[in-house]
Amino acid sequence: MNNNILNSHLRRDFLYGLGASIGSMALTAQLRADEPNQQHVPAAAKRCIFLMMEGGPSHIDTFDPKPELTRRHLEEFTRGGDEQSAMSSGKRYFVKTPFSFRKTGESGADVCDQWEHLQHRVDDICFFRGAQAESVNHPTACYHINTGNRFGGDPAVGSWMTYGLGSENGSLPGFVVLPRSSYPQGGAANWSNGFLPAQFQGTPLRPEGSPILDLNPPAGVTRERQRTNLDLLASLNKQHLAQRPDRTDLEARMSSYELAYRMQTEVPGILDLAGESKDTLEMYGVGDAKTDDFGRKCLLARRLVAQGVRFVQAYAGNWDSHDYIERAHGSLIRSVDRPIAALLKDLKQRDMLKDTLVFFCGEFGRTPDNGLRGGGKSYGRDHNAKAMTMWFAGGGVKAGHTIGATDELGAEAVECVHPLRDVHVTLLRLMGLDDNRLTFYHAGRFKQLSQFGGQVIEELIG
């Protein structure tokens, strides 16, 4: 092998070594070292609350009325297109919404009559009807909205944000997840750190029992003794890590021990809602059987971001209403309506909404048609990646506006149409991050949330 070829191989191996080891962290840090506060652009929001409506809520039955469906109710429909879900076979019919719609707020936003409380907060909300997903299957669609990758394995949105901005409170995780008792389809990969260092993964709080296992030290173990034990363990771990500098998971594990120690002091006070006033608990629906679960999540989300947690994701579902959509969606809306309205009102009263970004969406929308079940009395809707409604509040968005539109049947977005990667890029921009500069070297290239770049949806920004 001649010297030129040898030198070429050596340079390639050196650069690859940077990307394959702890050098990737050093290189990435060096590229971002001159950026103040790790922000790339002025930030409108300091923190984000992601309200994830798992299962695919129907835009047609929540925030996007379609009078044409009423006129064509039960008219036979032949569905075209290459990508169909397993439920799209057989005869299908247009299905009207079982709900009434009304114009609400000074902005005149369209809201179905099941949203009794949220209708009073619409002037704080920017509704977006132009988003399109790329999958009609729940696991891949959940991965897509949560990580930007339909096939899993990549970092979640919250992981990217905490990687870019860190947490404002060193005694709490930067990214906290409030899941349902049953995890979403795809499981914990929806809040995974992916190829980012392990400390950027989401920390789920258990919906039942102790929110975090082993939060309290064992009986008879004092804080002083625990601190001494941790110091000894840290000393041994540092020696171990010095011999294995490429093992970022070891460093993350060491950091997690320290974080867990600090959390034992900080977390119990945040999770204890006993200090909240009776009026606040009632406003969120805590204590009401229908709203208690999501009410606690929304109230806890507000308490967490108030204490410096960067990103909180709260799950509600299951919105997969192939049958009895009036009963199913009606019940689900009532379970989240009061808590979400309370969250927006509470944040605004505390002067926090202006720099807290609240994001509401599911993994896709639903079709204007369905098969007939239950003797023709069970109307529902199939999965639809081409049309969905999501909304944003606070944190620099254009409040009191509805952006984009779907066709007269709600089958496909037709105005201000954007893929989910553009939604992700916009979320990052509102938080002061540039998707093209928020990168991490992995598997031979610099990777980013949007996968290969996206466009900020300027129409959403106030």
C-alpha positions in Angstrom: 0.0 0.0 0.0 1.5 3.4 -1.0 1.8 6.3 1.4 -1.1 8.3 -0.1 -3.5 5.4 0.3 -2.2 4.7 3.8 -2.6 8.3 4.9 -6.1 8.4 3.4 -7.0 5.3 5.5 -5.5 6.8 8.6 -7.4 10.1 8.2 -10.6 8.2 7.6 -10.1 6.0 10.7 -9.2 9.0 12.8 -12.5 10.9 11.8 -14.5 7.7 12.2 -13.0 7.2 15.6 -14.1 10.7 16.6 -17.7 9.8 15.7 -17.6 6.3 17.2 -16.4 7.1 20.7 -16.4 9.8 23.3 -14.8 12.0 20.7 -18.2 12.5 19.1 -19.4 14.3 22.2 -16.2 16.4 22.3 -16.5 17.2 18.6 -20.1 18.1 18.9 -19.5 20.2 22.0 -16.7 22.0 20.2 -18.9 22.9 17.2 -21.4 24.4 19.6 -19.0 25.9 22.1 -19.4 29.5 20.8 -23.2 29.5 21.1 -24.5 31.3 24.2 -26.8 29.2 26.4 -26.7 26.5 23.7 -29.5 28.3 21.8 -29.1 29.0 18.1 -31.8 31.6 17.7 -33.8 33.8 20.1 -36.2 31.5 22.0 -39.9 32.3 22.3 -40.3 29.4 24.8 -38.2 28.1 27.6 -40.1 24.8 28.2 -42.5 22.5 26.4 -45.5 20.4 27.5 -46.5 17.8 24.9 -50.1 16.5 25.2 -50.0 13.2 23.3 -53.5 11.9 22.3 -52.5 8.3 21.5 -54.6 6.4 19.0 -55.4 9.1 16.5 -58.1 11.5 17.5 -60.5 12.4 14.7 -60.0 16.0 13.4 -63.5 15.8 11.8 -65.1 15.2 15.2 -63.1 17.7 17.3 -61.8 20.8 15.5 -62.4 20.5 11.7 -66.1 20.4 10.9 -67.2 19.1 7.5 -70.8 19.9 6.6 -70.4 18.0 3.3 -70.2 14.8 5.3 -73.6 15.5 6.8 -75.1 15.8 3.3 -73.4 12.6 2.1 -73.9 10.5 5.2 -74.0 6.8 4.4 -73.3 7.4 0.8 -71.2 4.5 -0.5 -67.5 5.4 -0.9 -64.7 3.6 -2.7 -61.4 4.3 -1.1 -58.3 4.8 -3.3 -54.7 5.3 -2.7 -51.8 2.9 -2.3 -51.4 3.0 1.5 -54.4 1.5 3.4 -54.7 0.0 6.8 -56.1 -3.5 7.5 -59.5 -2.0 8.4 -60.1 -0.4 5.0 -61.5 -3.5 3.1 -65.1 -4.1 2.2 -67.9 -1.6 1.5 -67.4 1.7 3.0 -69.6 4.7 3.6 -69.2 8.4 4.4 -69.9 9.1 8.0 -71.1 12.4 9.4 -69.9 13.6 12.8 -72.3 12.8 15.7 -71.4 16.1 17.3 -72.4 19.7 16.7 -69.9 22.4 16.1 -69.8 26.0 17.1 -67.7 29.1 16.5 -66.0 30.0 19.8 -63.9 32.9 21.2 -63.2 36.2 19.6 -61.2 34.2 17.0 -64.2 32.2 16.0 -62.4 28.8 16.2 -64.3 25.7 15.3 -64.8 23.5 18.3 -67.2 20.5 18.7 -69.8 20.8 21.4 -68.1 18.2 23.6 -65.3 20.7 24.5 -67.2 22.5 27.2 -64.1 24.0 28.9 -61.5 24.3 26.1 -63.9 26.5 24.1 -63.1 29.3 26.5 -59.3 29.0 25.9 -59.3 29.0 22.0 -58.0 32.6 21.8 -54.8 31.3 23.3 -54.5 28.5 20.8 -53.2 28.2 17.2 -55.0 25.3 15.4 -53.0 23.7 12.5 -54.9 21.7 9.9 -52.1 21.3 7.4 -50.0 18.5 8.9 -49.5 15.2 7.3 -48.0 12.0 8.7 -46.5 9.1 6.7 -47.9 6.0 8.3 -51.4 4.6 9.1 -50.1 2.0 11.6 -50.0 3.0 15.2 -46.5 1.9 16.2 -44.7 3.5 13.3 -46.9 6.6 13.4 -46.2 7.0 17.2 -42.5 6.7 16.6 -42.7 9.2 13.8 -44.5 12.0 15.8 -42.3 11.3 18.8 -38.9 10.7 17.3 -39.0 11.8 13.6 -38.3 8.2 12.5 -41.1 5.7 11.7 -39.0 2.7 12.6 -37.8 3.6 16.1 -34.4 3.8 17.6 -33.9 7.5 17.3 -34.0 10.1 20.1 -37.4 11.5 21.1 -38.2 15.2 20.6 -37.8 15.7 24.4 -34.3 14.1 24.2 -33.2 16.5 21.5 -34.5 19.5 23.4 -32.8 18.5 26.6 -29.6 17.7 24.7 -29.7 21.1 23.2 -30.8 23.1 26.2 -30.3 21.0 29.3 -32.5 21.3 32.3 -33.1 24.4 34.4 -33.0 22.3 37.6 -30.1 20.0 38.2 -32.1 18.0 40.8 -34.7 16.9 38.3 -34.6 15.1 34.9 -34.8 17.4 31.9 -37.4 15.2 30.2 -40.3 13.6 32.1 -43.0 11.4 30.7 -46.5 10.8 32.2 -47.7 7.7 30.5 -51.0 5.8 30.6 -51.0 2.6 32.7 -50.5 0.7 29.4 -47.6 2.1 27.5 -48.3 3.5 23.9 -47.7 1.2 21.0 -44.0 0.9 20.5 -43.5 1.2 24.2 -40.7 3.1 25.9 -38.9 3.7 22.6 -41.3 6.6 22.2 -39.3 8.5 24.8 -35.9 6.9 24.2 -32.6 8.8 24.0 -31.8 6.7 20.8 -28.2 7.3 19.8 -27.8 10.3 22.2 -26.1 9.8 25.5 -28.3 7.8 27.9 -28.9 10.7 30.3 -31.2 12.4 27.7 -33.8 9.6 27.7 -37.3 10.4 29.1 -38.0 9.6 32.8 -41.4 8.0 33.0 -43.4 8.5 36.2 -45.5 5.4 37.0 -49.3 6.2 36.8 -50.0 3.9 39.8 -48.3 3.3 43.1 -45.0 5.1 43.7 -44.3 7.3 40.7 -40.6 6.3 40.9 -39.5 3.1 42.4 -37.0 3.3 45.3 -37.6 7.1 45.5 -37.1 6.9 49.3 -33.9 5.5 50.8 -34.3 2.1 52.7 -35.3 2.3 56.3 -32.4 3.1 58.7 -30.2 4.6 55.9 -29.6 8.3 56.7 -28.8 10.9 54.0 -25.3 11.2 55.4 -24.6 7.5 55.1 -26.2 7.5 51.6 -23.9 10.4 50.6 -20.8 8.5 51.9 -21.8 5.4 50.0 -22.3 7.3 46.8 -19.0 9.0 47.1 -17.2 5.7 47.4 -19.1 4.3 44.5 -18.3 7.3 42.4 -14.6 6.9 43.1 -14.7 3.3 42.0 -16.7 4.1 39.0 -14.4 6.8 37.9 -11.5 4.4 38.0 -13.5 1.9 35.9 -14.6 4.6 33.4 -11.0 5.8 33.0 -10.1 2.4 31.4 -13.2 2.6 29.2 -13.5 6.2 27.9 -15.8 5.2 25.0 -18.5 3.8 27.3 -20.9 6.8 27.5 -23.5 4.6 29.1 -21.2 4.2 32.1 -20.9 7.9 32.5 -24.7 8.3 32.2 -25.2 5.7 34.8 -22.9 7.5 37.2 -24.8 10.7 36.6 -28.1 8.9 37.2 -26.9 7.9 40.7 -26.3 11.5 41.6 -29.5 12.7 40.0 -31.5 10.0 41.9 -29.9 11.2 45.1 -31.0 14.7 44.5 -34.4 13.7 43.3 -35.1 12.0 46.7 -35.2 15.5 48.1 -36.8 17.4 45.2 -39.4 15.0 43.7 -41.7 14.1 46.7 -42.6 17.7 47.2 -43.4 18.2 43.5 -45.5 15.0 43.2 -47.5 15.8 46.3 -50.6 17.7 45.3 -51.8 18.1 48.8 -50.4 21.6 48.9 -52.6 22.7 46.0 -55.8 24.7 46.9 -59.2 23.1 46.7 -60.1 25.4 43.8 -57.0 24.4 41.8 -57.7 20.7 42.2 -61.3 21.2 41.2 -60.3 23.3 38.2 -58.1 20.5 36.9 -60.8 17.9 37.7 -58.8 16.1 40.4 -61.2 14.0 42.4 -63.7 13.6 39.6 -63.7 10.0 38.4 -63.9 11.1 34.8 -61.1 13.6 34.8 -58.9 12.7 37.8 -56.3 10.7 35.8 -55.5 13.3 33.2 -56.2 16.2 35.6 -53.4 15.0 37.8 -51.1 14.7 34.8 -51.8 18.2 33.6 -51.4 19.7 37.1 -48.2 17.7 37.6 -46.9 18.9 34.2 -47.4 22.5 35.3 -45.6 21.9 38.6 -42.7 20.2 36.9 -42.1 22.9 34.3 -42.4 25.5 37.1 -39.5 23.8 38.8 -37.3 23.8 35.7 -38.1 20.6 33.9 -37.5 21.4 30.2 -39.9 18.9 28.5 -43.0 17.1 29.9 -45.1 14.7 27.8 -48.5 13.6 29.1 -50.3 10.7 27.4 -54.1 10.2 27.0 -56.0 7.7 25.0 -57.0 5.4 23.4 -58.5 7.5 20.6 -58.6 4.6 18.1 -62.4 4.8 17.4 -63.3 2.4 14.6 -66.7 1.9 16.3 -69.2 4.0 18.2 -67.3 7.2 17.7 -70.0 9.2 19.5 -69.6 7.2 22.7 -65.8 6.7 22.4 -64.7 10.2 21.4 -67.3 11.8 23.5 -66.0 10.1 26.6 -62.4 10.8 25.8 -63.0 14.5 25.1 -64.7 14.8 28.5 -61.8 13.1 30.2 -59.2 15.6 28.9 -61.3 18.8 28.3 -61.3 20.2 31.8 -57.7 19.3 32.6 -56.3 20.9 29.4 -58.4 24.0 29.7 -57.2 24.3 33.4 -53.6 23.9 32.3 -53.8 26.7 29.8 -55.6 28.9 32.3 -53.2 28.1 35.1 -50.1 28.8 33.1 -51.6 32.1 31.9 -52.5 33.2 35.4 -49.0 32.5 36.5 -47.6 34.5 33.6 -45.9 31.2 32.3 -47.9 30.6 29.1 -46.0 33.3 27.3 -42.8 31.2 27.5 -44.3 27.7 27.8 -45.0 25.9 24.6 -48.1 23.6 24.8 -48.4 21.1 21.9 -51.5 18.9 21.4 -51.7 16.1 18.8 -52.1 12.4 18.0 -50.1 10.2 15.6 -52.5 10.8 12.7 -56.1 11.8 11.9 -59.1 9.7 10.8 -61.0 9.1 7.6 -64.4 10.6 6.5 -65.6 7.1 5.8 -65.9 3.7 7.5 -67.5 0.3 7.2 -70.8 -0.3 9.0 -70.8 -2.4 12.1 -73.3 -3.3 14.8 -76.2 -3.6 12.4 -75.4 -0.3 10.7 -75.6 1.7 14.0 -71.9 1.7 14.9 -70.2 4.5 13.1 -66.5 5.0 13.4 -63.5 6.1 11.4 -60.3 4.5 10.0 -56.7 5.8 10.2 -55.7 8.7 8.0 -52.2 10.0 7.6 -53.1 12.7 5.1 -55.2 14.9 7.4 -55.0 15.7 11.1 -55.5 18.7 13.4 -52.9 19.6 16.0 -52.7 22.8 18.1 -50.1 24.9 19.8 -50.5 27.4 22.7 -48.1 29.9 24.4 -44.4 30.1 23.6 -44.5 32.4 20.6 -47.2 30.8 18.5 -49.9 32.8 16.6 -52.7 32.7 19.2 -56.3 32.9 18.1 -55.6 31.6 14.6 -56.5 28.6 12.5 -53.8 27.8 10.0 -54.2 25.4 7.0 -57.2 23.5 5.8 -58.4 20.1 4.6 -60.6 19.3 1.7 -64.4 19.4 1.9 -64.5 15.9 3.3 -61.6 16.1 5.6 -59.7 13.4 3.7 -56.5 15.3 2.9 -54.8 18.6 3.9 -54.9 21.1 1.0 -53.7 24.4 2.4 -50.4 25.1 4.2 -49.5 21.4 3.9 -46.4 20.3 5.8 -44.9 16.9 6.8 -44.2 16.1 10.4 -40.6 16.9 10.1 -41.6 20.6 9.5 -43.6 20.4 12.7 -40.6 19.1 14.6 -38.3 21.8 13.1 -40.9 24.5 14.2 -41.1 23.1 17.7 -37.3 23.3 18.0 -37.3 26.9 16.5 -39.8 28.1 19.1 -37.4 26.7 21.8 -34.5 28.6 20.3 -32.9 25.6 18.4 -32.0 25.2 14.8 -32.6 21.7 13.5 -29.7 22.0 11.1 -27.3 22.9 13.9 -28.7 20.6 16.6 -26.9 17.5 15.4 -25.1 14.4 16.8 -22.5 12.3 15.0 -23.7 8.7 14.8 -23.1 5.8 12.3 -20.9 7.9 10.1 -22.9 11.1 9.8 -24.3 14.0 11.7 -27.9 13.2 12.5 -30.8 15.5 13.4 -34.4 15.3 14.5 -35.9 16.0 11.1 -33.7 13.2 9.6 -32.6 15.2 6.6 -33.8 18.8 7.2 -37.1 20.5 7.2 -38.8 23.9 7.0 -40.0 26.1 9.7 -43.8 26.7 9.4 -43.7 30.4 9.6 -47.5 30.8 9.6 -47.6 29.3 13.1 -45.2 31.8 14.7 -46.6 34.9 16.2 
